[in-house]
């Protein structure tokens, strides 16, 4: 079992690739997840000594690493401890984000 998991968020301005503080789409492996509103939600990157974190839906999640412009300049990848990734996925599901594409077993869990 992996201790770290990766998730990508579309959190950069499509006109210049700079972080814009909003997220409306996510990719978790082969799973595509979309926010229920077009403009997405406030999304923050936090410097918390000694760690780094992201904040979404008034919840903070520890981040162990980050890569910018993954796939294209609109996406950043965040590496979270497994426990924080589970909390993040539950948070997205609870706040109405929907899986638009992914393995059937994941979709069944998400929609249960």
N, CA, C and O atoms as a DFTB+ gen file, in Angstrom:
448 C
 N C O
     1  1       0.840      -1.167       0.000
     2  2       0.000       0.000       0.000
     3  2       0.895       1.243       0.000
     4  3       1.862       1.326       0.758
     5  1       0.560       2.195      -0.853
     6  2       1.344       3.409      -0.959
     7  2       1.017       4.369       0.180
     8  3      -0.131       4.468       0.613
     9  1       2.038       5.074       0.660
    10  2       1.841       6.035       1.740
    11  2       1.486       7.415       1.209
    12  3       0.941       8.242       1.940
    13  1       1.793       7.667      -0.060
    14  2       1.554       8.969      -0.682
    15  2       0.702       8.753      -1.939
    16  3       0.912       7.793      -2.680
    17  1      -0.252       9.649      -2.168
    18  2      -1.088       9.580      -3.370
    19  2      -1.090      10.950      -4.045
    20  3      -0.938      11.978      -3.385
    21  1      -1.264      10.952      -5.365
    22  2      -1.233      12.197      -6.143
    23  2      -2.616      12.557      -6.660
    24  3      -3.409      11.693      -7.033
    25  1      -2.879      13.843      -6.671
    26  2      -4.104      14.369      -7.265
    27  2      -3.748      15.650      -8.007
    28  3      -2.938      16.447      -7.532
    29  1      -4.354      15.841      -9.168
    30  2      -4.123      17.044      -9.974
    31  2      -5.358      17.937      -9.884
    32  3      -6.491      17.458      -9.922
    33  1      -5.118      19.242      -9.764
    34  2      -6.212      20.214      -9.772
    35  2      -5.995      21.217     -10.888
    36  3      -4.876      21.678     -11.110
    37  1      -7.072      21.556     -11.595
    38  2      -7.040      22.643     -12.573
    39  2      -7.200      23.937     -11.779
    40  3      -8.316      24.399     -11.543
    41  1      -6.072      24.515     -11.369
    42  2      -6.086      25.661     -10.459
    43  2      -5.279      26.843     -11.003
    44  3      -4.998      27.794     -10.274
    45  1      -4.913      26.782     -12.274
    46  2      -4.123      27.842     -12.882
    47  2      -4.919      28.571     -13.954
    48  3      -5.772      27.977     -14.614
    49  1      -4.642      29.839     -14.124
    50  2      -5.310      30.676     -15.122
    51  2      -4.999      30.147     -16.521
    52  3      -3.825      30.034     -16.873
    53  1      -6.008      29.818     -17.329
    54  2      -5.753      29.272     -18.666
    55  2      -5.103      30.265     -19.627
    56  3      -4.584      29.850     -20.663
    57  1      -5.112      31.554     -19.319
    58  2      -4.511      32.528     -20.231
    59  2      -3.017      32.725     -19.993
    60  3      -2.310      33.182     -20.891
    61  1      -2.513      32.384     -18.778
    62  2      -1.085      32.594     -18.523
    63  2      -0.424      31.490     -17.692
    64  3       0.794      31.519     -17.514
    65  1      -1.182      30.524     -17.183
    66  2      -0.612      29.416     -16.430
    67  2      -0.266      29.729     -14.982
    68  3       0.307      28.881     -14.298
    69  1      -0.595      30.917     -14.496
    70  2      -0.299      31.278     -13.115
    71  2      -1.408      30.800     -12.182
    72  3      -2.582      30.776     -12.554
    73  1      -1.023      30.423     -10.975
    74  2      -1.990      29.971      -9.977
    75  2      -3.053      31.043      -9.786
    76  3      -2.724      32.208      -9.562
    77  1      -4.350      30.655      -9.874
    78  2      -5.407      31.660      -9.766
    79  2      -6.301      31.503      -8.536
    80  3      -7.253      32.266      -8.373
    81  1      -6.013      30.529      -7.669
    82  2      -6.753      30.415      -6.425
    83  2      -8.148      29.841      -6.544
    84  3      -8.964      30.022      -5.640
    85  1      -8.445      29.150      -7.641
    86  2      -9.741      28.489      -7.820
    87  2      -9.501      27.115      -8.438
    88  3      -8.569      26.924      -9.220
    89  1     -10.361      26.161      -8.071
    90  2     -10.275      24.823      -8.648
    91  2     -11.672      24.350      -9.020
    92  3     -12.604      24.449      -8.223
    93  1     -11.807      23.838     -10.234
    94  2     -13.101      23.345     -10.698
    95  2     -13.046      21.941     -11.238
    96  3     -14.083      21.344     -11.524
    97  1     -11.833      21.395     -11.384
    98  2     -11.666      20.032     -11.887
    99  2     -10.489      19.384     -11.174
   100  3      -9.548      20.057     -10.752
   101  1     -10.562      18.061     -11.050
   102  2      -9.481      17.297     -10.440
   103  2      -9.309      15.988     -11.195
   104  3     -10.245      15.480     -11.812
   105  1      -8.103      15.458     -11.135
   106  2      -7.788      14.139     -11.691
   107  2      -7.107      13.330     -10.591
   108  3      -6.088      13.748     -10.040
   109  1      -7.679      12.170     -10.277
   110  2      -7.108      11.263      -9.294
   111  2      -6.818       9.960     -10.018
   112  3      -7.687       9.094     -10.120
   113  1      -5.612       9.821     -10.516
   114  2      -5.284       8.674     -11.365
   115  2      -6.085       8.750     -12.644
   116  3      -5.982       9.730     -13.383
   117  1      -6.893       7.720     -12.923
   118  2      -7.740       7.681     -14.116
   119  2      -9.117       8.302     -13.881
   120  3      -9.971       8.271     -14.768
   121  1      -9.331       8.857     -12.707
   122  2     -10.641       9.383     -12.333
   123  2     -10.703      10.890     -12.584
   124  3      -9.856      11.642     -12.103
   125  1     -11.707      11.318     -13.335
   126  2     -11.944      12.737     -13.578
   127  2     -13.078      13.199     -12.671
   128  3     -14.146      12.587     -12.632
   129  1     -12.833      14.290     -11.941
   130  2     -13.797      14.801     -10.970
   131  2     -14.044      16.273     -11.275
   132  3     -13.102      17.043     -11.464
   133  1     -15.330      16.664     -11.324
   134  2     -15.671      18.051     -11.633
   135  2     -16.514      18.661     -10.536
   136  3     -17.348      17.992      -9.926
   137  1     -16.287      19.946     -10.292
   138  2     -17.082      20.702      -9.324
   139  2     -18.487      20.906      -9.883
   140  3     -18.671      20.907     -11.100
   141  1     -19.472      21.078      -9.020
   142  2     -20.839      21.280      -9.493
   143  2     -21.098      22.686     -10.049
   144  3     -22.149      22.934     -10.640
   145  1     -20.151      23.599      -9.864
   146  2     -20.323      24.945     -10.415
   147  2     -19.170      25.245     -11.362
   148  3     -18.023      24.880     -11.103
   149  1     -19.488      25.904     -12.447
   150  2     -18.524      26.145     -13.524
   151  2     -17.273      26.877     -13.060
   152  3     -16.165      26.512     -13.454
   153  1     -17.430      27.900     -12.230
   154  2     -16.282      28.713     -11.822
   155  2     -15.407      28.055     -10.754
   156  3     -14.362      28.597     -10.394
   157  1     -15.821      26.902     -10.249
   158  2     -15.033      26.195      -9.253
   159  2     -15.118      26.860      -7.886
   160  3     -15.970      27.715      -7.649
   161  1     -14.226      26.456      -6.997
   162  2     -14.224      26.922      -5.617
   163  2     -12.873      27.525      -5.254
   164  3     -11.859      27.252      -5.897
   165  1     -12.882      28.354      -4.205
   166  2     -11.628      28.922      -3.707
   167  2     -10.691      27.786      -3.327
   168  3     -11.089      26.830      -2.661
   169  1      -9.443      27.905      -3.760
   170  2      -8.434      26.872      -3.562
   171  2      -7.144      27.573      -3.177
   172  3      -6.674      28.444      -3.909
   173  1      -6.565      27.210      -2.047
   174  2      -5.376      27.906      -1.552
   175  2      -4.211      26.953      -1.356
   176  3      -4.386      25.781      -1.023
   177  1      -3.027      27.486      -1.570
   178  2      -1.786      26.807      -1.208
   179  2      -1.243      27.524       0.016
   180  3      -1.109      28.747       0.016
   181  1      -0.927      26.761       1.065
   182  2      -0.494      27.335       2.334
   183  2       0.912      26.878       2.688
   184  3       1.253      25.707       2.520
   185  1       1.712      27.789       3.170
   186  2       3.021      27.449       3.713
   187  2       2.870      27.346       5.221
   188  3       2.732      28.357       5.909
   189  1       2.897      26.131       5.727
   190  2       2.762      25.890       7.163
   191  2       4.011      25.158       7.619
   192  3       4.189      23.976       7.324
   193  1       4.873      25.857       8.335
   194  2       6.135      25.256       8.766
   195  2       5.882      23.999       9.573
   196  3       5.020      24.042      10.451
   197  1       6.551      22.899       9.352
   198  2       7.524      22.682       8.279
   199  2       6.878      22.151       7.008
   200  3       7.574      21.839       6.042
   201  1       5.551      22.046       7.001
   202  2       4.862      21.428       5.875
   203  2       4.229      22.453       4.946
   204  3       4.215      23.655       5.212
   205  1       3.717      21.936       3.871
   206  2       2.972      22.679       2.878
   207  2       1.564      22.097       2.908
   208  3       1.398      20.929       3.261
   209  1       0.556      22.868       2.551
   210  2      -0.814      22.359       2.592
   211  2      -1.646      23.028       1.507
   212  3      -1.272      24.067       0.962
   213  1      -2.784      22.406       1.209
   214  2      -3.790      23.029       0.348
   215  2      -5.062      23.179       1.167
   216  3      -5.286      22.454       2.136
   217  1      -5.892      24.138       0.758
   218  2      -7.150      24.387       1.466
   219  2      -8.272      24.478       0.443
   220  3      -8.175      25.197      -0.552
   221  1      -9.340      23.732       0.710
   222  2     -10.506      23.693      -0.167
   223  2     -11.719      23.385       0.701
   224  3     -11.643      22.529       1.582
   225  1     -12.827      24.064       0.468
   226  2     -14.053      23.865       1.249
   227  2     -13.797      23.995       2.752
   228  3     -14.315      23.215       3.551
   229  1     -12.990      24.992       3.123
   230  2     -12.682      25.302       4.528
   231  2     -11.973      24.173       5.264
   232  3     -11.996      24.120       6.494
   233  1     -11.347      23.278       4.521
   234  2     -10.579      22.190       5.120
   235  2      -9.140      22.272       4.616
   236  3      -8.893      22.656       3.472
   237  1      -8.202      21.910       5.478
   238  2      -6.785      21.951       5.139
   239  2      -6.260      20.527       5.031
   240  3      -6.586      19.664       5.847
   241  1      -5.431      20.295       3.999
   242  2      -4.879      18.973       3.727
   243  2      -3.365      19.084       3.587
   244  3      -2.872      19.928       2.839
   245  1      -2.627      18.240       4.299
   246  2      -1.166      18.236       4.226
   247  2      -0.715      17.827       2.838
   248  3      -1.322      16.968       2.198
   249  1       0.358      18.454       2.383
   250  2       0.945      18.136       1.082
   251  2       2.421      17.844       1.288
   252  3       3.124      18.602       1.956
   253  1       2.886      16.745       0.715
   254  2       4.294      16.356       0.834
   255  2       5.116      16.784      -0.365
   256  3       6.346      16.755      -0.308
   257  1       4.468      17.180      -1.448
   258  2       5.179      17.627      -2.635
   259  2       4.214      18.191      -3.654
   260  3       3.003      17.984      -3.572
   261  1       4.775      18.911      -4.621
   262  2       3.945      19.577      -5.620
   263  2       4.718      19.673      -6.927
   264  3       5.937      19.843      -6.932
   265  1       3.989      19.560      -8.040
   266  2       4.553      19.819      -9.374
   267  2       3.601      20.755     -10.095
   268  3       2.386      20.558     -10.066
   269  1       4.144      21.756     -10.731
   270  2       3.330      22.695     -11.488
   271  2       3.274      22.287     -12.950
   272  3       4.170      21.613     -13.458
   273  1       2.207      22.708     -13.618
   274  2       2.012      22.520     -15.045
   275  2       2.111      21.049     -15.462
   276  3       2.871      20.700     -16.365
   277  1       1.350      20.214     -14.807
   278  2       1.324      18.791     -15.134
   279  2       0.323      18.587     -16.261
   280  3      -0.852      18.921     -16.108
   281  1       0.762      18.053     -17.375
   282  2      -0.103      17.868     -18.544
   283  2      -0.146      19.120     -19.386
   284  3       0.213      19.091     -20.563
   285  1      -0.579      20.214     -18.803
   286  2      -0.504      21.532     -19.437
   287  2      -0.446      22.574     -18.322
   288  3      -0.465      22.219     -17.143
   289  1      -0.376      23.823     -18.674
   290  2      -0.132      24.835     -17.646
   291  2      -1.335      25.158     -16.771
   292  3      -1.225      25.996     -15.875
   293  1      -2.464      24.528     -16.998
   294  2      -3.634      24.754     -16.149
   295  2      -3.652      23.859     -14.908
   296  3      -4.411      24.121     -13.975
   297  1      -2.839      22.822     -14.882
   298  2      -2.919      21.800     -13.836
   299  2      -1.677      21.775     -12.953
   300  3      -0.552      21.910     -13.435
   301  1      -1.899      21.601     -11.655
   302  2      -0.828      21.342     -10.693
   303  2      -1.098      20.004     -10.019
   304  3      -2.251      19.638      -9.791
   305  1      -0.031      19.276      -9.699
   306  2      -0.144      17.979      -9.017
   307  2       0.306      18.138      -7.574
   308  3       1.326      18.766      -7.289
   309  1      -0.471      17.558      -6.672
   310  2      -0.169      17.606      -5.246
   311  2      -0.046      16.180      -4.723
   312  3      -0.868      15.321      -5.043
   313  1       0.980      15.935      -3.919
   314  2       1.233      14.629      -3.326
   315  2       0.849      14.688      -1.851
   316  3       1.463      15.413      -1.068
   317  1      -0.175      13.915      -1.480
   318  2      -0.719      13.944      -0.125
   319  2      -0.495      12.614       0.572
   320  3      -0.474      11.567      -0.075
   321  1      -0.326      12.651       1.911
   322  2      -0.337      11.393       2.665
   323  2      -1.685      10.707       2.448
   324  3      -2.707      11.365       2.252
   325  1      -1.670       9.405       2.484
   326  2      -2.873       8.622       2.175
   327  2      -4.086       9.046       3.022
   328  3      -5.192       9.147       2.492
   329  1      -3.899       9.292       4.308
   330  2      -5.019       9.684       5.170
   331  2      -5.609      11.023       4.722
   332  3      -6.829      11.188       4.719
   333  1      -4.770      11.963       4.351
   334  2      -5.263      13.259       3.888
   335  2      -5.946      13.136       2.525
   336  3      -6.904      13.857       2.245
   337  1      -5.458      12.226       1.677
   338  2      -6.104      12.018       0.385
   339  2      -7.521      11.477       0.587
   340  3      -8.453      11.911      -0.090
   341  1      -7.682      10.544       1.504
   342  2      -9.020      10.020       1.790
   343  2      -9.938      11.138       2.272
   344  3     -11.080      11.242       1.827
   345  1      -9.435      11.980       3.189
   346  2     -10.232      13.106       3.681
   347  2     -10.610      14.045       2.538
   348  3     -11.737      14.537       2.482
   349  1      -9.664      14.295       1.622
   350  2      -9.921      15.185       0.492
   351  2     -10.994      14.605      -0.432
   352  3     -11.905      15.323      -0.846
   353  1     -10.896      13.327      -0.756
   354  2     -11.893      12.708      -1.626
   355  2     -13.276      12.728      -0.981
   356  3     -14.266      13.008      -1.656
   357  1     -13.355      12.435       0.317
   358  2     -14.639      12.513       1.010
   359  2     -15.171      13.945       1.007
   360  3     -16.374      14.161       0.858
   361  1     -14.290      14.907       1.169
   362  2     -14.684      16.321       1.148
   363  2     -15.264      16.709      -0.211
   364  3     -16.294      17.378      -0.281
   365  1     -14.605      16.291      -1.283
   366  2     -15.103      16.596      -2.625
   367  2     -16.477      15.965      -2.834
   368  3     -17.402      16.614      -3.325
   369  1     -16.597      14.706      -2.460
   370  2     -17.876      13.993      -2.632
   371  2     -18.985      14.658      -1.826
   372  3     -20.093      14.849      -2.327
   373  1     -18.688      15.009      -0.588
   374  2     -19.677      15.637       0.298
   375  2     -20.128      17.000      -0.225
   376  3     -21.254      17.423       0.036
   377  1     -19.250      17.693      -0.964
   378  2     -19.566      19.029      -1.473
   379  2     -20.080      19.021      -2.910
   380  3     -20.077      20.056      -3.576
   381  1     -20.516      17.872      -3.384
   382  2     -21.222      17.800      -4.658
   383  2     -20.371      17.632      -5.902
   384  3     -20.903      17.664      -7.011
   385  1     -19.048      17.452      -5.750
   386  2     -18.230      17.188      -6.925
   387  2     -18.671      15.849      -7.506
   388  3     -19.105      14.967      -6.765
   389  1     -18.566      15.691      -8.812
   390  2     -19.036      14.457      -9.445
   391  2     -17.938      13.825     -10.300
   392  3     -17.137      14.509     -10.937
   393  1     -17.936      12.521     -10.288
   394  2     -17.012      11.764     -11.134
   395  2     -17.625      11.709     -12.523
   396  3     -18.757      11.257     -12.692
   397  1     -16.876      12.171     -13.518
   398  2     -17.375      12.163     -14.892
   399  2     -16.751      11.050     -15.719
   400  3     -17.250      10.723     -16.795
   401  1     -15.668      10.468     -15.228
   402  2     -14.994       9.391     -15.951
   403  2     -14.085       8.668     -14.969
   404  3     -13.421       9.301     -14.148
   405  1     -14.053       7.351     -15.052
   406  2     -13.166       6.589     -14.185
   407  2     -13.578       5.137     -14.123
   408  3     -14.604       4.752     -14.682
   409  1     -12.778       4.322     -13.441
   410  2     -13.102       2.901     -13.295
   411  2     -14.451       2.721     -12.597
   412  3     -14.814       3.502     -11.717
   413  1     -15.180       1.695     -12.996
   414  2     -16.535       1.493     -12.483
   415  2     -16.565       1.307     -10.968
   416  3     -17.485       1.794     -10.309
   417  1     -15.569       0.607     -10.401
   418  2     -15.594       0.389      -8.952
   419  2     -15.453       1.706      -8.191
   420  3     -16.062       1.876      -7.135
   421  1     -14.653       2.645      -8.719
   422  2     -14.523       3.944      -8.074
   423  2     -15.826       4.732      -8.219
   424  3     -16.279       5.355      -7.258
   425  1     -16.420       4.713      -9.386
   426  2     -17.691       5.433      -9.625
   427  2     -18.798       4.893      -8.719
   428  3     -19.608       5.661      -8.199
   429  1     -18.831       3.581      -8.533
   430  2     -19.845       2.980      -7.673
   431  2     -19.642       3.442      -6.226
   432  3     -20.608       3.770      -5.538
   433  1     -18.384       3.468      -5.764
   434  2     -18.107       3.954      -4.407
   435  2     -18.529       5.425      -4.285
   436  3     -19.174       5.809      -3.310
   437  1     -18.161       6.238      -5.275
   438  2     -18.450       7.672      -5.229
   439  2     -19.971       7.932      -5.168
   440  3     -20.427       8.808      -4.434
   441  1     -20.728       7.173      -5.936
   442  2     -22.172       7.394      -6.025
   443  2     -22.990       6.652      -4.963
   444  3     -24.210       6.797      -4.900
   445  1     -22.312       5.859      -4.131
   446  2     -23.031       5.083      -3.100
   447  2     -23.597       5.985      -2.021
   448  3     -24.228       5.501      -1.081
